[in-house]
Amino acid sequence: MVKALRNYFLSGVLIIVPLIITYLVLRFLFLGLDGLLSPLINKLIGFNFPGTGLLATLILIFVAGLFASSLIFSRLVSYGESLVNKIPVVRTVYGPAKQLVESLTVAEKRGFKQTVLVQFPRKEIYTLGFVAKKVQMSDQAFLVVFVPSTPTPFTGSTHLFKEEEVTFLDLSVEEGIEFIVSGGIASPDKFKPKAK
């Protein structure tokens, strides 16, 4: 009897918890995006209508992408970015944020070279990371490894590891991102070290 109740409870948890998490993530995204433009839109139309800011933000992103892909507007975007990159405080955030987003999304601008396994945040705890580049400090070489957070791989932390502290994996950057975004659910059954 107790075992059956426990199984029913666990089955319920497996159904309800993912729904709650999905709801909370979508609610956070909706309220965040809706809050960007909804005050302006609601003032223009004269009444409060939930979702107008979200819709306006999505349309704005789409239109910006459409314009940026045309030759004339791509030059305008480049000029605008060069102006933004001249503003002292803004350039320290905008430039790296743009590079990070491009390295995770645009194949031609892929900044990450390889998916690796590192011991982080302490020894005997392993996590996936992405090698950005190799740097030299005195006579020691280090790999710059970005360790993303779950479920948004755009956030995380950057660390320097000695090459011998890093295990290169036979796993593409896309597969690594999929692993991180899914919380490890979408992962291969085996992580294979990359043949040297």
C-alpha positions as a Markdown table, in Angstrom:
| # | Residue | x | y | z |
|---|---|---|---|---|
| 1 | Met | 0.0 | 0.0 | 0.0 |
| 2 | Val | 2.7 | 2.5 | 1.0 |
| 3 | Lys | 4.8 | 1.5 | -2.1 |
| 4 | Ala | 1.8 | 2.1 | -4.4 |
| 5 | Leu | 1.2 | 5.5 | -2.8 |
| 6 | Arg | 4.8 | 6.4 | -3.2 |
| 7 | Asn | 4.7 | 5.4 | -6.9 |
| 8 | Tyr | 1.6 | 7.5 | -7.5 |
| 9 | Phe | 3.2 | 10.4 | -5.8 |
| 10 | Leu | 6.4 | 10.1 | -7.9 |
| 11 | Ser | 4.4 | 9.7 | -11.1 |
| 12 | Gly | 2.5 | 12.9 | -10.1 |
| 13 | Val | 5.8 | 14.7 | -9.5 |
| 14 | Leu | 7.1 | 13.6 | -12.9 |
| 15 | Ile | 4.0 | 15.2 | -14.5 |
| 16 | Ile | 3.5 | 18.3 | -12.4 |
| 17 | Val | 7.1 | 19.6 | -11.7 |
| 18 | Pro | 8.1 | 19.9 | -15.4 |
| 19 | Leu | 4.8 | 21.7 | -16.1 |
| 20 | Ile | 5.5 | 24.1 | -13.2 |
| 21 | Ile | 9.0 | 24.7 | -14.4 |
| 22 | Thr | 7.9 | 25.3 | -17.9 |
| 23 | Tyr | 5.2 | 27.7 | -16.7 |
| 24 | Leu | 7.7 | 29.7 | -14.5 |
| 25 | Val | 10.2 | 30.0 | -17.3 |
| 26 | Leu | 7.6 | 31.0 | -19.9 |
| 27 | Arg | 6.1 | 33.5 | -17.4 |
| 28 | Phe | 9.5 | 35.0 | -16.6 |
| 29 | Leu | 10.2 | 35.4 | -20.3 |
| 30 | Phe | 6.7 | 36.7 | -21.1 |
| 31 | Leu | 6.8 | 39.3 | -18.3 |
| 32 | Gly | 10.4 | 40.3 | -19.1 |
| 33 | Leu | 9.8 | 40.8 | -22.8 |
| 34 | Asp | 6.3 | 42.3 | -22.3 |
| 35 | Gly | 7.7 | 44.8 | -19.8 |
| 36 | Leu | 10.1 | 46.2 | -22.4 |
| 37 | Leu | 7.6 | 47.9 | -24.7 |
| 38 | Ser | 4.2 | 47.5 | -23.1 |
| 39 | Pro | 4.2 | 50.8 | -21.2 |
| 40 | Leu | 4.8 | 52.7 | -24.5 |
| 41 | Ile | 2.3 | 50.6 | -26.5 |
| 42 | Asn | -0.4 | 50.8 | -23.8 |
| 43 | Lys | 0.0 | 54.6 | -23.6 |
| 44 | Leu | -0.4 | 54.8 | -27.4 |
| 45 | Ile | -3.5 | 52.6 | -27.6 |
| 46 | Gly | -5.0 | 54.1 | -24.4 |
| 47 | Phe | -5.6 | 50.9 | -22.4 |
| 48 | Asn | -3.7 | 48.1 | -20.8 |
| 49 | Phe | -3.6 | 44.9 | -22.9 |
| 50 | Pro | -1.3 | 42.0 | -21.7 |
| 51 | Gly | 1.1 | 40.8 | -24.3 |
| 52 | Thr | 1.3 | 43.9 | -26.4 |
| 53 | Gly | 4.9 | 44.5 | -25.3 |
| 54 | Leu | 5.9 | 40.9 | -26.0 |
| 55 | Leu | 4.4 | 41.1 | -29.5 |
| 56 | Ala | 6.0 | 44.5 | -30.2 |
| 57 | Thr | 9.4 | 43.2 | -29.0 |
| 58 | Leu | 9.2 | 40.1 | -31.2 |
| 59 | Ile | 8.1 | 42.2 | -34.2 |
| 60 | Leu | 11.0 | 44.6 | -33.5 |
| 61 | Ile | 13.5 | 41.8 | -33.3 |
| 62 | Phe | 12.2 | 40.3 | -36.6 |
| 63 | Val | 12.2 | 43.7 | -38.4 |
| 64 | Ala | 15.7 | 44.5 | -37.1 |
| 65 | Gly | 16.9 | 41.1 | -38.5 |
| 66 | Leu | 15.2 | 41.7 | -41.8 |
| 67 | Phe | 16.8 | 45.2 | -42.1 |
| 68 | Ala | 20.2 | 44.0 | -40.9 |
| 69 | Ser | 20.2 | 41.3 | -43.6 |
| 70 | Ser | 19.8 | 43.9 | -46.4 |
| 71 | Leu | 23.0 | 45.5 | -47.8 |
| 72 | Ile | 22.0 | 49.1 | -47.1 |
| 73 | Phe | 20.8 | 48.5 | -43.6 |
| 74 | Ser | 23.7 | 46.2 | -42.7 |
| 75 | Arg | 26.0 | 49.2 | -43.3 |
| 76 | Leu | 23.7 | 51.3 | -41.2 |
| 77 | Val | 23.8 | 48.6 | -38.4 |
| 78 | Ser | 27.6 | 48.5 | -38.7 |
| 79 | Tyr | 27.8 | 52.3 | -38.3 |
| 80 | Gly | 25.4 | 52.2 | -35.4 |
| 81 | Glu | 27.5 | 49.4 | -33.7 |
| 82 | Ser | 30.7 | 51.5 | -34.2 |
| 83 | Leu | 28.9 | 54.4 | -32.4 |
| 84 | Val | 27.8 | 52.1 | -29.6 |
| 85 | Asn | 31.4 | 50.8 | -29.3 |
| 86 | Lys | 32.6 | 54.3 | -28.7 |
| 87 | Ile | 30.5 | 54.8 | -25.6 |
| 88 | Pro | 32.8 | 53.8 | -22.6 |
| 89 | Val | 30.4 | 51.9 | -20.3 |
| 90 | Val | 28.2 | 50.5 | -23.0 |
| 91 | Arg | 31.0 | 49.1 | -25.1 |
| 92 | Thr | 32.2 | 47.0 | -22.2 |
| 93 | Val | 28.9 | 45.2 | -22.1 |
| 94 | Tyr | 27.6 | 45.3 | -25.7 |
| 95 | Gly | 30.8 | 44.0 | -27.4 |
| 96 | Pro | 31.3 | 40.9 | -25.3 |
| 97 | Ala | 27.6 | 40.2 | -25.1 |
| 98 | Lys | 27.4 | 40.3 | -28.9 |
| 99 | Gln | 30.4 | 38.1 | -29.3 |
| 100 | Leu | 29.0 | 35.5 | -26.9 |
| 101 | Val | 25.6 | 35.4 | -28.6 |
| 102 | Glu | 27.3 | 35.1 | -32.0 |
| 103 | Ser | 29.6 | 32.4 | -30.8 |
| 104 | Leu | 26.6 | 30.3 | -29.6 |
| 105 | Thr | 24.3 | 30.9 | -32.5 |
| 106 | Val | 26.2 | 31.9 | -35.7 |
| 107 | Ala | 28.1 | 29.0 | -37.2 |
| 108 | Glu | 30.5 | 31.2 | -39.2 |
| 109 | Lys | 31.4 | 33.2 | -36.1 |
| 110 | Arg | 31.7 | 30.3 | -33.8 |
| 111 | Gly | 34.0 | 31.5 | -31.1 |
| 112 | Phe | 34.2 | 28.2 | -29.2 |
| 113 | Lys | 36.6 | 25.7 | -30.7 |
| 114 | Gln | 35.9 | 22.5 | -28.7 |
| 115 | Thr | 33.7 | 21.0 | -26.0 |
| 116 | Val | 35.7 | 20.0 | -23.0 |
| 117 | Leu | 35.3 | 18.4 | -19.6 |
| 118 | Val | 36.8 | 20.2 | -16.6 |
| 119 | Gln | 36.8 | 19.8 | -12.9 |
| 120 | Phe | 34.7 | 22.7 | -11.7 |
| 121 | Pro | 33.7 | 24.2 | -9.2 |
| 122 | Arg | 36.1 | 21.9 | -7.4 |
| 123 | Lys | 38.1 | 18.7 | -7.9 |
| 124 | Glu | 36.1 | 15.6 | -8.5 |
| 125 | Ile | 33.1 | 17.6 | -9.8 |
| 126 | Tyr | 33.0 | 17.6 | -13.6 |
| 127 | Thr | 31.2 | 20.0 | -15.9 |
| 128 | Leu | 31.2 | 20.7 | -19.6 |
| 129 | Gly | 32.8 | 23.9 | -21.0 |
| 130 | Phe | 33.8 | 25.4 | -24.3 |
| 131 | Val | 37.4 | 26.3 | -25.2 |
| 132 | Ala | 37.5 | 29.9 | -26.5 |
| 133 | Lys | 41.2 | 30.2 | -27.1 |
| 134 | Lys | 44.7 | 29.5 | -25.7 |
| 135 | Val | 46.6 | 32.3 | -23.8 |
| 136 | Gln | 50.1 | 32.5 | -22.6 |
| 137 | Met | 51.1 | 33.8 | -19.2 |
| 138 | Ser | 54.8 | 33.9 | -18.5 |
| 139 | Asp | 56.0 | 30.5 | -19.7 |
| 140 | Gln | 52.7 | 28.7 | -18.9 |
| 141 | Ala | 49.9 | 28.1 | -21.5 |
| 142 | Phe | 46.3 | 28.2 | -20.4 |
| 143 | Leu | 43.0 | 27.4 | -22.1 |
| 144 | Val | 40.2 | 30.0 | -21.8 |
| 145 | Val | 37.1 | 27.9 | -21.0 |
| 146 | Phe | 33.6 | 29.2 | -20.8 |
| 147 | Val | 31.5 | 27.2 | -18.4 |
| 148 | Pro | 27.8 | 28.0 | -19.2 |
| 149 | Ser | 24.9 | 27.8 | -16.8 |
| 150 | Thr | 21.7 | 25.7 | -17.2 |
| 151 | Pro | 19.3 | 26.3 | -18.9 |
| 152 | Thr | 20.6 | 29.5 | -20.5 |
| 153 | Pro | 24.0 | 28.9 | -22.1 |
| 154 | Phe | 24.4 | 32.7 | -22.6 |
| 155 | Thr | 25.3 | 33.1 | -19.0 |
| 156 | Gly | 28.1 | 31.4 | -17.1 |
| 157 | Ser | 31.7 | 32.0 | -16.1 |
| 158 | Thr | 35.1 | 32.0 | -17.7 |
| 159 | His | 38.1 | 30.2 | -16.3 |
| 160 | Leu | 41.7 | 29.5 | -17.2 |
| 161 | Phe | 42.8 | 25.9 | -17.1 |
| 162 | Lys | 46.1 | 24.3 | -17.7 |
| 163 | Glu | 45.8 | 22.1 | -20.8 |
| 164 | Glu | 46.5 | 18.9 | -18.7 |
| 165 | Glu | 43.5 | 19.8 | -16.5 |
| 166 | Val | 41.1 | 19.7 | -19.5 |
| 167 | Thr | 39.7 | 16.6 | -21.2 |
| 168 | Phe | 38.8 | 17.2 | -24.8 |
| 169 | Leu | 35.6 | 15.5 | -25.8 |
| 170 | Asp | 34.4 | 14.0 | -29.1 |
| 171 | Leu | 31.3 | 16.2 | -28.8 |
| 172 | Ser | 30.4 | 19.1 | -31.0 |
| 173 | Val | 29.8 | 22.5 | -29.5 |
| 174 | Glu | 26.1 | 22.2 | -30.6 |
| 175 | Glu | 25.8 | 18.9 | -28.7 |
| 176 | Gly | 27.4 | 20.4 | -25.7 |
| 177 | Ile | 25.0 | 23.3 | -25.7 |
| 178 | Glu | 22.1 | 20.8 | -26.1 |
| 179 | Phe | 23.4 | 18.9 | -23.1 |
| 180 | Ile | 23.5 | 22.1 | -21.0 |
| 181 | Val | 20.2 | 23.5 | -22.0 |
| 182 | Ser | 18.4 | 20.2 | -21.4 |
| 183 | Gly | 20.0 | 19.9 | -17.9 |
| 184 | Gly | 21.9 | 16.8 | -19.1 |
| 185 | Ile | 18.8 | 14.9 | -20.3 |
| 186 | Ala | 19.8 | 15.3 | -24.0 |
| 187 | Ser | 23.2 | 13.7 | -23.7 |
| 188 | Pro | 25.0 | 10.8 | -25.2 |
| 189 | Asp | 25.2 | 7.6 | -23.1 |
| 190 | Lys | 29.0 | 7.9 | -23.1 |
| 191 | Phe | 31.4 | 10.9 | -23.3 |
| 192 | Lys | 34.4 | 9.9 | -25.3 |
| 193 | Pro | 37.7 | 11.7 | -25.0 |
| 194 | Lys | 38.8 | 13.1 | -28.4 |
| 195 | Ala | 41.5 | 11.2 | -30.1 |
| 196 | Lys | 44.7 | 13.3 | -30.3 |
